[in-house]
Amino acid sequence: MGKIDPLRAAELSEEITEEVGQLMDYNLPPGIFCKSFAIQTDAAFKLKYKGLGASVTNP
């Protein structure tokens, strides 16, 4: 996809995180939930946007 504008990057992130969020188990303990969410979000980006080079980071 090459270099993309920050607004487009935010839109892609929102789309992926909403999809992953709908599938999450909200009964998991916070640390496990966050780690699982990050792993699943990273996998979803790689699957949906092959070659984008996106990565999931924790602040």
C-alpha positions as protocol buffer text, in pm:
chain_id: "A"
residue {
  index: 1
  type: MET
  ca { x: 0 y: 0 z: 0 }
}
residue {
  index: 2
  type: GLY
  ca { x: 300 y: 228 z: 38 }
}
residue {
  index: 3
  type: LYS
  ca { x: 298 y: 527 z: 266 }
}
residue {
  index: 4
  type: ILE
  ca { x: -55 y: 622 z: 369 }
}
residue {
  index: 5
  type: ASP
  ca { x: -198 y: 932 z: 526 }
}
residue {
  index: 6
  type: PRO
  ca { x: -256 y: 929 z: 905 }
}
residue {
  index: 7
  type: LEU
  ca { x: -634 y: 957 z: 867 }
}
residue {
  index: 8
  type: ARG
  ca { x: -642 y: 651 z: 640 }
}
residue {
  index: 9
  type: ALA
  ca { x: -421 y: 462 z: 888 }
}
residue {
  index: 10
  type: ALA
  ca { x: -665 y: 551 z: 1167 }
}
residue {
  index: 11
  type: GLU
  ca { x: -958 y: 431 z: 956 }
}
residue {
  index: 12
  type: LEU
  ca { x: -788 y: 96 z: 887 }
}
residue {
  index: 13
  type: SER
  ca { x: -705 y: 60 z: 1257 }
}
residue {
  index: 14
  type: GLU
  ca { x: -1061 y: 138 z: 1362 }
}
residue {
  index: 15
  type: GLU
  ca { x: -1201 y: -116 z: 1117 }
}
residue {
  index: 16
  type: ILE
  ca { x: -973 y: -395 z: 1237 }
}
residue {
  index: 17
  type: THR
  ca { x: -1001 y: -322 z: 1611 }
}
residue {
  index: 18
  type: GLU
  ca { x: -1382 y: -311 z: 1593 }
}
residue {
  index: 19
  type: GLU
  ca { x: -1390 y: -647 z: 1415 }
}
residue {
  index: 20
  type: VAL
  ca { x: -1153 y: -805 z: 1667 }
}
residue {
  index: 21
  type: GLY
  ca { x: -1335 y: -643 z: 1959 }
}
residue {
  index: 22
  type: GLN
  ca { x: -1661 y: -808 z: 1858 }
}
residue {
  index: 23
  type: LEU
  ca { x: -1498 y: -1151 z: 1891 }
}
residue {
  index: 24
  type: MET
  ca { x: -1319 y: -1094 z: 2223 }
}
residue {
  index: 25
  type: ASP
  ca { x: -1404 y: -1263 z: 2553 }
}
residue {
  index: 26
  type: TYR
  ca { x: -1465 y: -970 z: 2787 }
}
residue {
  index: 27
  type: ASN
  ca { x: -1455 y: -1200 z: 3091 }
}
residue {
  index: 28
  type: LEU
  ca { x: -1078 y: -1248 z: 3062 }
}
residue {
  index: 29
  type: PRO
  ca { x: -857 y: -1083 z: 3326 }
}
residue {
  index: 30
  type: PRO
  ca { x: -732 y: -738 z: 3207 }
}
residue {
  index: 31
  type: GLY
  ca { x: -370 y: -835 z: 3131 }
}
residue {
  index: 32
  type: ILE
  ca { x: -470 y: -1149 z: 2944 }
}
residue {
  index: 33
  type: PHE
  ca { x: -743 y: -961 z: 2759 }
}
residue {
  index: 34
  type: CYS
  ca { x: -503 y: -688 z: 2645 }
}
residue {
  index: 35
  type: LYS
  ca { x: -237 y: -936 z: 2531 }
}
residue {
  index: 36
  type: SER
  ca { x: -495 y: -1146 z: 2347 }
}
residue {
  index: 37
  type: PHE
  ca { x: -649 y: -836 z: 2185 }
}
residue {
  index: 38
  type: ALA
  ca { x: -307 y: -721 z: 2062 }
}
residue {
  index: 39
  type: ILE
  ca { x: -219 y: -1065 z: 1922 }
}
residue {
  index: 40
  type: GLN
  ca { x: -553 y: -1103 z: 1745 }
}
residue {
  index: 41
  type: THR
  ca { x: -544 y: -748 z: 1609 }
}
residue {
  index: 42
  type: ASP
  ca { x: -193 y: -801 z: 1470 }
}
residue {
  index: 43
  type: ALA
  ca { x: -304 y: -1126 z: 1306 }
}
residue {
  index: 44
  type: ALA
  ca { x: -613 y: -958 z: 1157 }
}
residue {
  index: 45
  type: PHE
  ca { x: -402 y: -676 z: 1007 }
}
residue {
  index: 46
  type: LYS
  ca { x: -162 y: -925 z: 850 }
}
residue {
  index: 47
  type: LEU
  ca { x: -447 y: -1134 z: 711 }
}
residue {
  index: 48
  type: LYS
  ca { x: -661 y: -850 z: 576 }
}
residue {
  index: 49
  type: TYR
  ca { x: -387 y: -610 z: 460 }
}
residue {
  index: 50
  type: LYS
  ca { x: -110 y: -831 z: 329 }
}
residue {
  index: 51
  type: GLY
  ca { x: 205 y: -631 z: 267 }
}
residue {
  index: 52
  type: LEU
  ca { x: 94 y: -326 z: 466 }
}
residue {
  index: 53
  type: GLY
  ca { x: 364 y: -371 z: 724 }
}
residue {
  index: 54
  type: ALA
  ca { x: 140 y: -257 z: 1011 }
}
residue {
  index: 55
  type: SER
  ca { x: 223 y: -355 z: 1366 }
}
residue {
  index: 56
  type: VAL
  ca { x: 31 y: -347 z: 1689 }
}
residue {
  index: 57
  type: THR
  ca { x: 198 y: -166 z: 1977 }
}
residue {
  index: 58
  type: ASN
  ca { x: 106 y: -104 z: 2338 }
}
residue {
  index: 59
  type: PRO
  ca { x: 149 y: 251 z: 2458 }
}
